[in-house]
Amino acid sequence: MSRSVILVDPDIGLEVKSMRNKKEKYITYVEVELLFSQMDRNSLLGIFQFIPRVERRKYFTHIDRKLKRALNCFSVLYVSDSQVVFFILTKDLEVQNHITDTINGYSKTYNLITGRV
């Protein structure tokens, strides 16, 4: 996929242990890796996720670790309103820095949580 913006909006979210009979409602880390592996350096992958009732920063760090392990990527960006989060994955540091600047500016307008875990 060349110069693509890929948005994944699974029904419920990223893979969890309790998804046994509901796999179609989740996106697995294997599926995320498959999409990521097909992207070029100028593309980005956004994953929409409802946030469970847990401490936000710990949750973002937890998902970051899982995505980094699955994708062998250097960093995961996120932007959140504390109810939903978009995880943003890129392969290129320059693209990632541009996205970081963009979401940081946007977050100031709408009081959102952003970061690079």
C-alpha positions, -999 to +999 in steps of 0.1 A: +000+000+000+016+032-011+010+066+005-021+052+023-041+061+054-056+029+067-082+032+095-092+001+113-124+003+133-131-031+148-165-036+164-151-040+199-114-034+196-080-051+197-076-087+206-082-097+242-081-130+260-119-133+264-127-130+226-130-168+221-163-170+203-164-134+191-133-131+170-150-112+142-156-083+166-119-078+172-088-072+152-060-095+161-024-085+164-016-109+135-041-089+113-026-056+124+009-070+115-004-081+081-017-046+073+014-029+087+038-052+067+020-042+035+024-004+041+051+017+026+071+042+046+047+070+036+016+054+049+000+053+083-023+029+102-048+041+126-066+018+150-098+029+167-104+015+202-129+020+230-110+023+262-119-001+290-125+012+325-088+013+335-062+040+341-056+056+307-019+060+306-013+024+318-037+011+291-019+031+264+014+018+276+001-018+276-013-016+241+020+001+229+040-029+242+018-054+225+018-035+192+056-029+193+061-067+200+037-077+172+050-052+146+086-046+155+079-008+152+098+019+170+069+039+184+031+041+187+013+075+187-021+080+203-048+106+205-077+102+229-107+119+245-105+095+275-133+074+261-119+063+227-084+063+214-067+062+180-034+044+179-013+056+150+015+035+135+040+046+110+072+031+095+091+064+090+103+088+117+097+119+095+061+109+089+057+101+126+070+136+136+046+152+111+017+133+126+028+141+161+029+178+153-006+176+137-023+157+166-006+179+192-020+210+176-054+194+173-054+182+209-048+218+222-080+229+204-101+200+218-083+192+251-073+157+241-047+133+254-019+127+230+014+110+232+041+087+219+045+057+241 
